[in-house]
Amino acid sequence: MDKNRVKGAVKEASGSIKEVAGKLTGNDRLRAEGAAEKVEGKIQTKIGKVTDAVKNALR
C-alpha cells in the first residue's frame, strides 16, 4: 500500500472532523478548511491508488 493512500485517508478524516466542528460552532472558516482538507485527502488517496496500480502492473 502506497504511503499516499494512508496520508490521504488521515487527511480526509481530519477534514471531516474540522468540517463538522465548523458546522456545530457556526464557524464558516473552519468548515471551509475542513472541506478543503477533505478534498485534498481524497486526491492524495487517489494518487496512492494509481501509484499502487502502476507498481502492480510493472510486476
TAHU-V931726 format. One record per pair of residues at least 12 apart in sequence whose C-alpha atoms are under 10 Angstrom apart, sorted by the first residue. I is the first residue (numbers start at 0). J is the second residue. D is the distance in Angstrom with one decimal. If there is no record, write none. Layout:
# TAHU-V931726
i=I j=J d=D
i=I j=J d=D
This chain:
# TAHU-V931726
i=0 j=47 d=7.8
i=0 j=48 d=8.1
i=0 j=50 d=9.1
i=0 j=51 d=6.6
i=0 j=52 d=9.9
i=1 j=44 d=8.9
i=1 j=46 d=8.9
i=1 j=47 d=5.3
i=1 j=48 d=7.3
i=1 j=49 d=9.2
i=1 j=50 d=6.9
i=1 j=51 d=6.1
i=1 j=52 d=9.8
i=1 j=54 d=9.6
i=2 j=43 d=9.5
i=2 j=44 d=8.9
i=2 j=46 d=9.9
i=2 j=47 d=6.9
i=2 j=48 d=9.8
i=2 j=50 d=9.7
i=2 j=51 d=9.8
i=3 j=40 d=9.0
i=3 j=42 d=9.4
i=3 j=43 d=5.7
i=3 j=44 d=5.8
i=3 j=45 d=8.3
i=3 j=46 d=6.8
i=3 j=47 d=4.6
i=3 j=48 d=8.1
i=3 j=49 d=10.0
i=3 j=50 d=8.7
i=3 j=51 d=9.7
i=4 j=40 d=8.6
i=4 j=41 d=8.9
i=4 j=42 d=9.4
i=4 j=43 d=6.5
i=4 j=44 d=4.2
i=4 j=45 d=7.1
i=4 j=46 d=7.4
i=4 j=47 d=4.6
i=4 j=48 d=6.6
i=4 j=49 d=9.6
i=4 j=50 d=9.3
i=4 j=51 d=9.2
i=5 j=40 d=9.3
i=5 j=43 d=8.8
i=5 j=44 d=7.2
i=5 j=47 d=8.2
i=6 j=40 d=7.3
i=6 j=41 d=9.8
i=6 j=43 d=7.3
i=6 j=44 d=7.4
i=6 j=47 d=9.1
i=7 j=36 d=9.5
i=7 j=37 d=8.6
i=7 j=38 d=9.2
i=7 j=39 d=7.3
i=7 j=40 d=4.0
i=7 j=41 d=6.1
i=7 j=42 d=7.3
i=7 j=43 d=4.8
i=7 j=44 d=4.5
i=7 j=45 d=8.2
i=7 j=46 d=8.9
i=7 j=47 d=8.1
i=8 j=37 d=8.8
i=8 j=39 d=9.8
i=8 j=40 d=6.0
i=8 j=41 d=7.2
i=8 j=42 d=9.8
i=8 j=43 d=8.2
i=8 j=44 d=6.4
i=8 j=45 d=10.0
i=9 j=36 d=9.9
i=9 j=37 d=9.2
i=9 j=40 d=7.2
i=9 j=41 d=9.8
i=9 j=44 d=9.4
i=10 j=33 d=9.3
i=10 j=35 d=9.9
i=10 j=36 d=6.2
i=10 j=37 d=6.1
i=10 j=38 d=8.6
i=10 j=39 d=7.1
i=10 j=40 d=4.7
i=10 j=41 d=8.1
i=10 j=43 d=8.6
i=10 j=44 d=9.2
i=11 j=33 d=8.6
i=11 j=34 d=8.8
i=11 j=35 d=9.3
i=11 j=36 d=6.5
i=11 j=37 d=4.2
i=11 j=38 d=7.0
i=11 j=39 d=7.4
i=11 j=40 d=4.6
i=11 j=41 d=6.3
i=11 j=42 d=9.5
i=11 j=43 d=9.3
i=11 j=44 d=8.9
i=12 j=33 d=9.3
i=12 j=36 d=8.9
i=12 j=37 d=7.1
i=12 j=40 d=8.2
i=12 j=41 d=9.9
i=13 j=33 d=7.3
i=13 j=34 d=9.7
i=13 j=36 d=7.4
i=13 j=37 d=7.3
i=13 j=40 d=8.9
i=14 j=29 d=9.5
i=14 j=30 d=8.6
i=14 j=31 d=9.2
i=14 j=32 d=7.3
i=14 j=33 d=4.0
i=14 j=34 d=5.9
i=14 j=35 d=7.2
i=14 j=36 d=4.8
i=14 j=37 d=4.4
i=14 j=38 d=8.1
i=14 j=39 d=8.8
i=14 j=40 d=8.0
i=15 j=30 d=8.9
i=15 j=32 d=9.7
i=15 j=33 d=5.9
i=15 j=34 d=6.9
i=15 j=35 d=9.6
i=15 j=36 d=8.1
i=15 j=37 d=6.2
i=15 j=38 d=9.7
i=16 j=29 d=9.9
i=16 j=30 d=9.1
i=16 j=33 d=7.1
i=16 j=34 d=9.5
i=16 j=37 d=9.3
i=17 j=29 d=6.2
i=17 j=30 d=6.1
i=17 j=31 d=8.6
i=17 j=32 d=7.2
i=17 j=33 d=4.6
i=17 j=34 d=7.8
i=17 j=35 d=10.0
i=17 j=36 d=8.7
i=17 j=37 d=9.1
i=18 j=30 d=4.1
i=18 j=31 d=6.8
i=18 j=32 d=7.2
i=18 j=33 d=4.3
i=18 j=34 d=5.8
i=18 j=35 d=9.0
i=18 j=36 d=9.0
i=18 j=37 d=8.6
i=19 j=33 d=8.0
i=19 j=34 d=9.3
i=20 j=33 d=8.7
i=21 j=33 d=7.9
i=21 j=34 d=9.9
